[in-house]
Amino acid sequence: MAKILILGAVGAATGIAAVPLAVGVLGFTAAGITAGSVAASLMSSSAVAGGGAVAAGSAVAVMQSIGAAGLSVAGTGVAGTVGAVAGTLFALL
């Protein structure tokens, strides 16, 4: 039982830490979209599809928000929950 709790907690912490890190690696940063990155390509595609604008609430907009300001309270909860579930499943294997 302790193994499940420990791996669930480790998974939660990892999920919370990994999301902003992964978003930054893609090129969504506090300074904006990094030129030549995956983020730049996604933003370009999104803008072309949106007639020159990136829709609020789109995946690109959400990832840029995370890159600029970090996870919201709700985002932290989701990332932690997904990580905890993954850690718990790993412990059960």
C-alpha positions in Angstrom: 0.0 0.0 0.0 2.8 2.4 0.8 4.4 1.8 -2.6 1.1 2.8 -4.3 0.9 6.0 -2.2 4.5 6.9 -2.8 4.4 6.4 -6.5 1.1 8.2 -6.7 2.6 11.2 -5.0 5.8 11.1 -7.1 3.6 10.8 -10.2 1.6 13.9 -9.2 4.7 16.0 -8.6 6.2 14.8 -11.8 3.1 15.7 -13.8 3.0 19.2 -12.3 6.6 19.8 -13.1 6.6 18.1 -16.5 3.8 20.1 -18.2 5.5 23.6 -18.0 8.8 22.0 -18.9 7.4 20.3 -22.0 5.6 23.4 -23.1 8.8 25.4 -22.8 10.7 22.8 -24.8 8.2 23.1 -27.6 9.0 26.9 -27.7 6.2 28.4 -25.7 8.1 30.7 -23.3 7.6 33.7 -21.0 9.2 35.9 -23.7 6.8 34.6 -26.4 7.0 32.0 -29.1 10.5 31.0 -30.0 11.4 31.5 -33.6 11.8 28.3 -35.6 10.3 26.1 -32.9 7.5 23.6 -32.9 5.4 26.4 -31.2 6.1 28.8 -34.1 4.9 26.2 -36.6 1.8 25.5 -34.6 1.1 29.2 -34.2 1.5 29.8 -37.9 -0.8 26.9 -38.8 -3.4 28.1 -36.3 -3.2 31.7 -37.5 -3.6 30.6 -41.1 -6.6 28.4 -40.2 -8.1 31.3 -38.2 -7.8 33.9 -40.9 -4.9 35.6 -39.2 -5.9 35.2 -35.6 -5.3 32.5 -33.0 -8.6 31.6 -31.4 -8.8 32.1 -27.6 -9.0 28.8 -25.8 -7.2 26.9 -28.7 -4.4 24.5 -27.9 -1.9 27.1 -29.1 -3.4 29.8 -26.9 -3.5 27.6 -23.8 0.1 26.4 -24.3 1.3 30.0 -24.7 -0.5 30.9 -21.5 1.2 28.1 -19.7 4.6 29.1 -21.2 4.1 32.7 -20.1 2.5 32.4 -16.7 2.8 28.7 -15.7 -0.1 26.4 -14.8 -3.3 27.8 -13.4 -4.8 26.2 -10.3 -7.1 24.1 -12.4 -4.2 23.1 -14.7 -2.1 22.2 -11.7 -4.9 20.0 -10.5 -5.3 18.2 -13.9 -1.5 17.7 -14.3 -1.2 16.4 -10.7 -4.2 14.1 -11.1 -3.0 12.6 -14.4 0.5 12.1 -12.9 -0.9 10.5 -9.7 -3.0 8.1 -11.8 0.0 7.2 -13.9 2.2 6.7 -10.8 -0.5 4.6 -9.2 -1.0 2.4 -12.3 2.8 2.0 -12.5 2.8 0.8 -8.9 0.1 -1.7 -9.6 2.0 -3.3 -12.5 
